[in-house]
Amino acid sequence: MIGPFMTETVTRIRSGAPTRDAYGNDVEGPAEEVTISGCAVLPPSGQTAPTVELTAGRDQVVIARVLFAPAGTDLRPTDRIRHAGRVYEVDGEPSPYPGQLAHIEANLKAVNG
């Protein structure tokens, strides 16, 4: 029963076509942003708080979420998602789910520190 909960709007951020810099190197083109309505962004099942890791003497906070997007949404593993003021990376390959409650699921990850 996912449909009634998919009321949020997110922004998909995708790197634009590569361009060349002044030295002839390929660089990322300007980011393209697309608004996606009818989504839900929730913590992974069973997770209630961010993960804190100590890495090279500093704290690193990893925040994981799961994006539920409408069926047919164009999502790639290289995309980023902006939701509630935070930018997440798509973590892995988004998965389509067919059937009566058809949707796309994608794991999201934000790392601070």
N, C-alpha and C positions, 0 to 999 in steps of 0.2 A: 504494500500500500504506500508506495513512494510518491505517486502523482500529487496528492494534496499538499505535500511538504515542499515541493519544488517551486518555491516562490521567490527565490533570490536571483539577483542579477550579478554576473561576474564580467570581468574584462579579460579576453584572451590577448596575450601579447606575443607576437611572432616576429622574429628577425626578418627584416626586409631582404630583398635580393642583394647579393654581395656587390660591392663597388670596389674601386681601386683608390688607394690613398696616393699621396704625392710621390711615394717611392715605388709605386707599381705593385704594392701588396694588396691582396684581397682582404677587405674588411667588411664586417656586417653592415648591411644597409640600415636605413632608419626603420625602427620598429613599427609594425602595423598593429593597430589595436581594434578589436571587434568586441562589441557588447553582446553577451549571451544571456537571455532571459529564461526563466523557467527552470532554474537550477536549485540545488541544495548543496551546501558545503558542511560536512559533519566530521567529527573526530572518528578515527578508525574504531571499529567495534572493540569495546573493552578498554579503550584508552581515555583517561580522564584528564591527564596533565601532560605538558611537553616533556620531552626527554632531555636531561642535562648530562653532558659528558665533559670530563676534564681532559683537554687536549693540549699538550705542550705547555702546561702550566696556566691554561686559561679555560674558563667555562664556555662551553658551546651548547646552545639551546637548539634542539631540533623540534619543530612543530609539524606534525603530520595531520593531514586532512584527507577526506575522500570527496571528490567532486562528482555529483550526479547531474548530468546534463541531458537535455532532450535528445532523443534518437536522431541520428543524422548529423549531430554537431561535429564540425571539423576540428578535431584535436590531434596533436602530434606529440611525441615524446620530447620534442625540443621546445615546446610552447611553455609560456609562463602564464599564470593566472593571478589577476589582482582581485582580492576579495576583502572587504572590511578594512581597507587601508594597508594590507599586507600583500606582498608579492610572493607567490609560491612557484616552484618549478614543478612541472609534470614529472612524476617519478615512475618511469617505466612506460609501457605501451598502454594507452587507453583501451578499455574493453567494452565492446558493444553487447548489450543484452537484448535479445529479441522477445517477442511475445506481447501479451496484453499490457505489461508494464515496461515496454521497450524504453531503453535509455542507454547512455554511455557513462561508464564509471572510469575515473582516473584518480590514481593516488597522487597527492600533492605533498610537497616538502618545502619548508622554509628553514634555513639555517642561519642563526645569529651567533656571532662571536668567533 
